[in-house]
Amino acid sequence: MIPSALSQRAGAGFKPEHFAAIIAEPQPVGFFEVHAENYMGAGGPPHAQLGKLREDYGLSIHGVGLSIGSMQPLDRDHLTRLKTVCDRYQPESFSEHLAWSTHDGVFLSDLLPLPYTQETLFRVGEHIDEVQETLGRQMLLENPATYLLFAESTLEETDFLAEIARRTGCGLLLDVNNVFVAAINHNLDPRDYIARFPLEAVREIHLSGHSETVDDLGAPLLIDSHDTPVKDPVWALYETVLGRIGPVASLIEWDNDVPAWPLLRGEAVAAQRLIDAAARQRAA
């Protein structure tokens, strides 16, 4: 099984509107990430652009449609298409979400939460085993941004993720913004979550912006909206993570209200500064 092995660099999510600016000159990023589902066609401009980028940069492929957390079987046709994409581009990293998004053949176009029980632990583990065996590579599992908690859960999310990684050999993708969003929504301390997280299994980090609103009772409610720069508390939490595990490949996600390339590049450069600082600290 091919392990996930991105370099210890900052990357950015690739958007087609940025292609001309990116190829105009060498960029200060180590890799780009794309959503697998956008490249499941046979050809056309998407593949031409990604093929060009792949010549010069590392690649992370991020899935949004496997529905790893579903109690129903994985969609074998979707998994076959995913394998075709991974075989074609040989990414350094492939990741998916700890969530479900399908039911009875209907795709719900959202990443929905699941309770953390022994039953869901077993099922998610089965699905990850199937994905890794089919792809012939290690998968990274991303922690979710959540807006509710299940009364039936018997495991902490961090314990659930640690046990999944132990059973399947998958790596973890630590989304620091998701940690912050979920912690604030549930009136928890995000630093306590990081202290319990199985950081030894982290192979990649995600950073993104979120929006702030209030719920029906007037309490703070954060939305993982991917439509703003990374917020200062998320940067601070990211520094805490790097201080504990050292430099690790880190991606800036910006999927809505996408800015011009210089702004997204600037976010990646800011992440790279913190990665470099963590490397110096580790060396010292």
Helices and strands as residue ranges (DSSP letters): E 10-13, G 16-18, H 19-23, E 31-35, G 36-39, H 45-54, E 58-62, H 76-89, E 93-97, E 100-103, E 106-112, H 118-135, E 140-142, H 157-168, E 171-175, H 176-185, H 190-196, G 199-201, E 202-208, E 211-214, E 220-223, H 232-245, E 250-253, H 261-283
